[in-house]
Amino acid sequence: MRLLMRSTRGLAPTEAGQSFYDRAKRTIEEADEAELAARGTGASLTGRLRICAAVTFARLHVVPRLPKFMAAHPGLTMDVVLDDRVIDLVAEGVDVALRMGSLSDSSLTARKLASCPRQILGTPSYFARSGVPATPAELIGHAAVIYTQGGGGETWSFRQGATEVSVSVSGPLRVSAAEGLRAGVLAGMGLAIASAWMFSPELASGAVQTVLSDWSLPPIDLWAVYPTGRMPSAKARAFAAFVEAELQEHSQAE
């Protein structure tokens, strides 16, 4: 069977060649994993680790912590794919993805790492101009910056004891990425529903403020998701455990 196809621009793998390469690469990685396991848990990780995470979460909570992880494993190199969308891990060659919210695909190999509360928040200038809502129902009269990805939308659900309330909001700005949500809120265009992860620096500094704190919103979960059809590598498992420990430490420090 032909594995390579020659053209005027050089060589390119055929479909069979690409499949052969992917399987052979996986076999080599599994052999490396077996060697690492034989050395013991204290062995340093080596090779390349390709991870994927949402842009804002990675910028605020993952990339700043990478030096600590890589210092423990100096033989490791990292590829970081930043994308708010759900990508095909196998096609993109990703070893582990950090995903937030509900996992729609039950066939995924995943482990929950952390959970974070969501809040209604806005800038002090917005609240000075538009007032502070005292109940969820009053959100109808406010401008909302609407996040169109998972965990967002126009319907916000609240709970207080045995009481549950859902409110449909509207506003002048809809965004498909968390960076756009942050920018819209910080520009004073409206209030938003967001995890504490998304605005952690501004919540700490007071640049944004939360409202309706006596009402609870469904929290958002963080998952380590691995490619379907193969065992998670030791590198991927170690990275997921590192993120879990770092977020737990950060949560306890607050």
MARROKOL-801888 format. One record per residue (C-alpha): residue number from 1; residue in three letters; x, y, z. Coordinates in Angstrom, 1 decimal. Layout:
<pts>
+-----+--------+--------+--------+--------+
| num | residu |      u |      v |      w |
+-----+--------+--------+--------+--------+
| NUM |    ALA |      X |      Y |      Z |
...
+-----+--------+--------+--------+--------+
</pts>
This chain:
<pts>
+-----+--------+--------+--------+--------+
| num | residu |      u |      v |      w |
+-----+--------+--------+--------+--------+
|   1 |    MET |    0.0 |    0.0 |    0.0 |
|   2 |    ARG |    1.3 |    3.4 |   -0.9 |
|   3 |    LEU |    2.1 |    5.5 |    2.1 |
|   4 |    LEU |    3.6 |    8.6 |    0.4 |
|   5 |    MET |    2.6 |   10.6 |   -2.6 |
|   6 |    ARG |    5.1 |   12.6 |   -4.6 |
|   7 |    SER |    4.3 |   15.9 |   -6.2 |
|   8 |    THR |    6.2 |   18.9 |   -7.6 |
|   9 |    ARG |    6.2 |   20.4 |   -4.1 |
|  10 |    GLY |    7.6 |   17.3 |   -2.4 |
|  11 |    LEU |    6.2 |   14.3 |   -0.5 |
|  12 |    ALA |    2.9 |   14.1 |    1.3 |
|  13 |    PRO |    1.3 |   11.2 |    3.1 |
|  14 |    THR |   -1.6 |    9.3 |    1.6 |
|  15 |    GLU |   -4.6 |    8.6 |    3.8 |
|  16 |    ALA |   -3.2 |    5.2 |    4.6 |
|  17 |    GLY |    0.2 |    6.8 |    5.3 |
|  18 |    GLN |   -1.2 |    9.3 |    7.7 |
|  19 |    SER |   -3.1 |    6.5 |    9.5 |
|  20 |    PHE |    0.1 |    4.4 |    9.7 |
|  21 |    TYR |    2.0 |    7.4 |   11.1 |
|  22 |    ASP |   -0.6 |    8.2 |   13.7 |
|  23 |    ARG |   -0.8 |    4.5 |   14.9 |
|  24 |    ALA |    3.0 |    4.2 |   14.9 |
|  25 |    LYS |    3.4 |    7.4 |   16.8 |
|  26 |    ARG |    0.9 |    6.2 |   19.4 |
|  27 |    THR |    2.8 |    2.9 |   19.8 |
|  28 |    ILE |    6.0 |    4.7 |   20.4 |
|  29 |    GLU |    4.3 |    7.0 |   23.0 |
|  30 |    GLU |    2.9 |    3.9 |   24.7 |
|  31 |    ALA |    6.4 |    2.3 |   24.8 |
|  32 |    ASP |    7.7 |    5.5 |   26.4 |
|  33 |    GLU |    4.9 |    5.5 |   28.9 |
|  34 |    ALA |    5.8 |    1.9 |   29.9 |
|  35 |    GLU |    9.4 |    2.9 |   30.4 |
|  36 |    LEU |    8.4 |    5.8 |   32.5 |
|  37 |    ALA |    6.1 |    3.6 |   34.6 |
|  38 |    ALA |    9.0 |    1.2 |   35.1 |
|  39 |    ARG |   11.2 |    4.0 |   36.4 |
|  40 |    GLY |    8.7 |    5.0 |   39.0 |
|  41 |    THR |    6.5 |    7.9 |   39.8 |
|  42 |    GLY |    9.5 |   10.2 |   40.6 |
|  43 |    ALA |   10.8 |   10.1 |   37.0 |
|  44 |    SER |   10.7 |   13.4 |   35.1 |
|  45 |    LEU |    8.4 |   13.7 |   32.1 |
|  46 |    THR |    9.9 |   14.2 |   28.7 |
|  47 |    GLY |    8.8 |   14.8 |   25.1 |
|  48 |    ARG |    6.0 |   17.0 |   23.9 |
|  49 |    LEU |    2.7 |   17.7 |   25.6 |
|  50 |    ARG |   -0.1 |   19.3 |   23.5 |
|  51 |    ILE |   -2.9 |   20.8 |   25.5 |
|  52 |    CYS |   -6.0 |   22.8 |   24.6 |
|  53 |    ALA |   -7.9 |   25.3 |   26.7 |
|  54 |    ALA |  -10.3 |   28.3 |   26.3 |
|  55 |    VAL |   -8.4 |   31.5 |   25.6 |
|  56 |    THR |   -9.3 |   33.5 |   28.7 |
|  57 |    PHE |   -9.0 |   30.7 |   31.1 |
|  58 |    ALA |   -5.6 |   29.7 |   29.7 |
|  59 |    ARG |   -4.4 |   33.3 |   29.8 |
|  60 |    LEU |   -5.4 |   33.9 |   33.4 |
|  61 |    HIS |   -5.0 |   30.5 |   35.0 |
|  62 |    VAL |   -2.9 |   28.1 |   32.9 |
|  63 |    VAL |   -0.1 |   29.9 |   31.1 |
|  64 |    PRO |    1.1 |   31.8 |   34.2 |
|  65 |    ARG |    1.4 |   28.5 |   36.0 |
|  66 |    LEU |    3.3 |   26.7 |   33.2 |
|  67 |    PRO |    6.8 |   27.7 |   34.4 |
|  68 |    LYS |    6.2 |   25.8 |   37.7 |
|  69 |    PHE |    5.0 |   22.7 |   35.9 |
|  70 |    MET |    7.8 |   22.8 |   33.4 |
|  71 |    ALA |   10.5 |   23.5 |   36.0 |
|  72 |    ALA |    9.5 |   20.1 |   37.6 |
|  73 |    HIS |    9.8 |   18.5 |   34.1 |
|  74 |    PRO |   12.7 |   20.3 |   32.3 |
|  75 |    GLY |   12.7 |   17.7 |   29.5 |
|  76 |    LEU |    9.1 |   18.5 |   28.5 |
|  77 |    THR |    8.0 |   20.9 |   25.8 |
|  78 |    MET |    4.5 |   22.3 |   25.6 |
|  79 |    ASP |    2.1 |   23.1 |   22.7 |
|  80 |    VAL |   -0.8 |   25.2 |   23.9 |
|  81 |    VAL |   -3.9 |   25.4 |   21.6 |
|  82 |    LEU |   -6.1 |   28.3 |   22.6 |
|  83 |    ASP |   -9.7 |   27.9 |   21.3 |
|  84 |    ASP |  -13.1 |   28.7 |   22.9 |
|  85 |    ARG |  -14.7 |   26.1 |   20.6 |
|  86 |    VAL |  -14.9 |   22.4 |   21.1 |
|  87 |    ILE |  -12.3 |   20.9 |   18.8 |
|  88 |    ASP |  -11.6 |   17.4 |   17.6 |
|  89 |    LEU |   -8.8 |   16.3 |   19.9 |
|  90 |    VAL |   -7.7 |   13.4 |   17.8 |
|  91 |    ALA |   -7.6 |   15.5 |   14.6 |
|  92 |    GLU |   -5.7 |   18.3 |   16.3 |
|  93 |    GLY |   -3.3 |   15.9 |   18.1 |
|  94 |    VAL |   -4.2 |   17.1 |   21.5 |
|  95 |    ASP |   -3.2 |   15.0 |   24.6 |
|  96 |    VAL |   -5.6 |   16.7 |   27.0 |
|  97 |    ALA |   -8.1 |   19.5 |   26.8 |
|  98 |    LEU |   -9.4 |   21.7 |   29.6 |
|  99 |    ARG |  -13.1 |   22.2 |   29.0 |
| 100 |    MET |  -15.7 |   24.0 |   31.1 |
| 101 |    GLY |  -19.4 |   23.4 |   31.4 |
| 102 |    SER |  -21.4 |   20.3 |   30.7 |
| 103 |    LEU |  -19.9 |   17.6 |   28.5 |
| 104 |    SER |  -22.4 |   16.8 |   25.7 |
| 105 |    ASP |  -20.5 |   13.7 |   24.5 |
| 106 |    SER |  -20.9 |   10.9 |   27.0 |
| 107 |    SER |  -18.2 |    8.8 |   25.1 |
| 108 |    LEU |  -15.5 |   11.2 |   26.1 |
| 109 |    THR |  -12.8 |   10.1 |   28.6 |
| 110 |    ALA |  -12.9 |   12.9 |   31.2 |
| 111 |    ARG |  -12.3 |   13.8 |   34.8 |
| 112 |    LYS |  -13.7 |   16.7 |   36.7 |
| 113 |    LEU |  -10.9 |   18.9 |   38.1 |
| 114 |    ALA |  -12.7 |   21.8 |   39.8 |
| 115 |    SER |  -16.0 |   23.7 |   40.1 |
| 116 |    CYS |  -16.4 |   27.5 |   40.2 |
| 117 |    PRO |  -19.4 |   29.6 |   41.2 |
| 118 |    ARG |  -21.0 |   31.9 |   38.6 |
| 119 |    GLN |  -22.0 |   35.5 |   39.4 |
| 120 |    ILE |  -23.8 |   38.5 |   38.0 |
| 121 |    LEU |  -21.3 |   41.2 |   37.7 |
| 122 |    GLY |  -20.6 |   44.6 |   36.1 |
| 123 |    THR |  -18.4 |   47.7 |   36.6 |
| 124 |    PRO |  -19.0 |   50.3 |   39.3 |
| 125 |    SER |  -19.6 |   52.9 |   36.6 |
| 126 |    TYR |  -22.3 |   50.7 |   35.0 |
| 127 |    PHE |  -24.1 |   50.3 |   38.3 |
| 128 |    ALA |  -23.8 |   54.0 |   39.1 |
| 129 |    ARG |  -25.4 |   54.8 |   35.8 |
| 130 |    SER |  -28.1 |   52.1 |   35.6 |
| 131 |    GLY |  -28.7 |   51.2 |   39.2 |
| 132 |    VAL |  -28.1 |   47.9 |   41.1 |
| 133 |    PRO |  -30.7 |   45.2 |   40.6 |
| 134 |    ALA |  -32.2 |   43.9 |   43.9 |
| 135 |    THR |  -34.0 |   40.9 |   42.5 |
| 136 |    PRO |  -33.5 |   38.7 |   39.4 |
| 137 |    ALA |  -36.7 |   40.1 |   37.9 |
| 138 |    GLU |  -35.1 |   43.6 |   37.8 |
| 139 |    LEU |  -32.5 |   42.3 |   35.4 |
| 140 |    ILE |  -35.1 |   42.7 |   32.7 |
| 141 |    GLY |  -34.5 |   46.4 |   32.8 |
| 142 |    HIS |  -30.8 |   46.1 |   32.5 |
| 143 |    ALA |  -28.4 |   45.8 |   29.6 |
| 144 |    ALA |  -26.7 |   42.4 |   29.4 |
| 145 |    VAL |  -23.6 |   41.4 |   27.6 |
| 146 |    ILE |  -24.6 |   38.0 |   26.3 |
| 147 |    TYR |  -22.1 |   35.1 |   25.9 |
| 148 |    THR |  -23.3 |   32.8 |   23.2 |
| 149 |    GLN |  -21.1 |   29.8 |   24.1 |
| 150 |    GLY |  -21.8 |   27.1 |   26.7 |
| 151 |    GLY |  -22.9 |   28.4 |   30.1 |
| 152 |    GLY |  -24.2 |   31.6 |   28.6 |
| 153 |    GLY |  -27.3 |   32.5 |   26.6 |
| 154 |    GLU |  -30.2 |   34.9 |   27.3 |
| 155 |    THR |  -31.9 |   32.8 |   30.1 |
| 156 |    TRP |  -30.3 |   33.1 |   33.5 |
| 157 |    SER |  -31.6 |   30.8 |   36.3 |
| 158 |    PHE |  -31.3 |   31.6 |   40.0 |
| 159 |    ARG |  -32.0 |   29.7 |   43.2 |
| 160 |    GLN |  -32.7 |   31.0 |   46.7 |
| 161 |    GLY |  -33.6 |   28.2 |   49.1 |
| 162 |    ALA |  -36.5 |   26.3 |   47.6 |
| 163 |    THR |  -37.3 |   29.2 |   45.2 |
| 164 |    GLU |  -36.1 |   29.0 |   41.5 |
| 165 |    VAL |  -36.4 |   31.9 |   39.1 |
| 166 |    SER |  -35.4 |   32.1 |   35.4 |
| 167 |    VAL |  -35.0 |   35.5 |   33.7 |
| 168 |    SER |  -34.7 |   36.3 |   30.0 |
| 169 |    VAL |  -32.2 |   39.1 |   29.5 |
| 170 |    SER |  -31.3 |   41.3 |   26.5 |
| 171 |    GLY |  -28.6 |   43.7 |   25.6 |
| 172 |    PRO |  -26.8 |   45.5 |   22.9 |
| 173 |    LEU |  -23.8 |   43.1 |   22.7 |
| 174 |    ARG |  -23.6 |   39.4 |   22.0 |
| 175 |    VAL |  -20.1 |   37.7 |   21.9 |
| 176 |    SER |  -18.9 |   34.3 |   21.1 |
| 177 |    ALA |  -15.6 |   34.4 |   23.1 |
| 178 |    ALA |  -14.9 |   35.1 |   26.7 |
| 179 |    GLU |  -12.4 |   37.8 |   25.8 |
| 180 |    GLY |  -15.3 |   39.7 |   24.1 |
| 181 |    LEU |  -17.4 |   39.3 |   27.2 |
| 182 |    ARG |  -14.7 |   40.7 |   29.4 |
| 183 |    ALA |  -14.1 |   43.6 |   27.1 |
| 184 |    GLY |  -17.8 |   44.4 |   26.9 |
| 185 |    VAL |  -18.3 |   44.3 |   30.7 |
| 186 |    LEU |  -15.1 |   46.3 |   31.4 |
| 187 |    ALA |  -16.2 |   48.9 |   28.9 |
| 188 |    GLY |  -19.4 |   49.4 |   30.9 |
| 189 |    MET |  -21.7 |   48.1 |   28.2 |
| 190 |    GLY |  -23.7 |   46.0 |   30.6 |
| 191 |    LEU |  -23.7 |   43.3 |   33.2 |
| 192 |    ALA |  -23.0 |   39.6 |   32.6 |
| 193 |    ILE |  -23.2 |   36.2 |   34.0 |
| 194 |    ALA |  -19.7 |   34.7 |   34.4 |
| 195 |    SER |  -17.6 |   32.4 |   36.5 |
| 196 |    ALA |  -15.3 |   33.9 |   39.1 |
| 197 |    TRP |  -12.4 |   32.4 |   37.0 |
| 198 |    MET |  -13.2 |   34.7 |   34.1 |
| 199 |    PHE |  -12.9 |   37.9 |   36.1 |
| 200 |    SER |  -10.6 |   36.9 |   38.9 |
| 201 |    PRO |   -8.2 |   39.9 |   38.6 |
| 202 |    GLU |  -11.0 |   42.4 |   38.4 |
| 203 |    LEU |  -12.9 |   40.9 |   41.3 |
| 204 |    ALA |   -9.8 |   41.1 |   43.4 |
| 205 |    SER |   -9.1 |   44.7 |   42.5 |
| 206 |    GLY |  -12.7 |   45.9 |   42.6 |
| 207 |    ALA |  -12.8 |   46.8 |   38.9 |
| 208 |    VAL |  -16.0 |   44.7 |   38.7 |
| 209 |    GLN |  -18.6 |   44.1 |   41.4 |
| 210 |    THR |  -21.1 |   41.3 |   41.9 |
| 211 |    VAL |  -24.8 |   41.8 |   42.6 |
| 212 |    LEU |  -27.6 |   39.5 |   43.7 |
| 213 |    SER |  -25.2 |   37.6 |   45.9 |
| 214 |    ASP |  -28.0 |   36.3 |   48.0 |
| 215 |    TRP |  -29.1 |   34.2 |   44.9 |
| 216 |    SER |  -27.1 |   31.3 |   43.7 |
| 217 |    LEU |  -26.5 |   30.4 |   40.0 |
| 218 |    PRO |  -25.5 |   26.9 |   38.7 |
| 219 |    PRO |  -21.7 |   26.6 |   39.1 |
| 220 |    ILE |  -19.4 |   25.8 |   36.1 |
| 221 |    ASP |  -17.2 |   22.7 |   36.1 |
| 222 |    LEU |  -13.7 |   22.3 |   34.7 |
| 223 |    TRP |  -12.9 |   19.0 |   33.1 |
| 224 |    ALA |   -9.8 |   17.3 |   31.8 |
| 225 |    VAL |  -10.8 |   15.6 |   28.5 |
| 226 |    TYR |   -8.7 |   13.0 |   26.8 |
| 227 |    PRO |   -8.9 |   11.7 |   23.2 |
| 228 |    THR |  -11.4 |    8.9 |   22.8 |
| 229 |    GLY |  -10.0 |    5.5 |   22.1 |
| 230 |    ARG |   -6.7 |    5.6 |   23.9 |
| 231 |    MET |   -5.4 |    5.6 |   27.4 |
| 232 |    PRO |   -4.4 |    9.1 |   28.7 |
| 233 |    SER |   -0.6 |    9.5 |   28.7 |
| 234 |    ALA |    1.3 |   10.0 |   31.9 |
| 235 |    LYS |    2.1 |   13.5 |   30.7 |
| 236 |    ALA |   -1.5 |   14.4 |   30.2 |
| 237 |    ARG |   -2.5 |   12.9 |   33.6 |
| 238 |    ALA |    0.3 |   14.7 |   35.4 |
| 239 |    PHE |   -0.7 |   18.0 |   33.8 |
| 240 |    ALA |   -4.4 |   17.5 |   34.7 |
| 241 |    ALA |   -3.4 |   16.7 |   38.3 |
| 242 |    PHE |   -1.2 |   19.8 |   38.4 |
| 243 |    VAL |   -4.0 |   22.1 |   37.3 |
| 244 |    GLU |   -6.4 |   20.5 |   39.8 |
| 245 |    ALA |   -3.9 |   21.0 |   42.7 |
| 246 |    GLU |   -3.2 |   24.6 |   41.6 |
| 247 |    LEU |   -6.8 |   25.6 |   41.4 |
| 248 |    GLN |   -7.6 |   24.0 |   44.7 |
| 249 |    GLU |   -4.7 |   25.9 |   46.3 |
| 250 |    HIS |   -5.9 |   29.1 |   44.8 |
| 251 |    SER |   -9.4 |   28.5 |   46.0 |
| 252 |    GLN |   -8.2 |   27.8 |   49.6 |
| 253 |    ALA |   -6.1 |   31.0 |   49.6 |
| 254 |    GLU |   -9.1 |   33.2 |   48.7 |
+-----+--------+--------+--------+--------+
</pts>
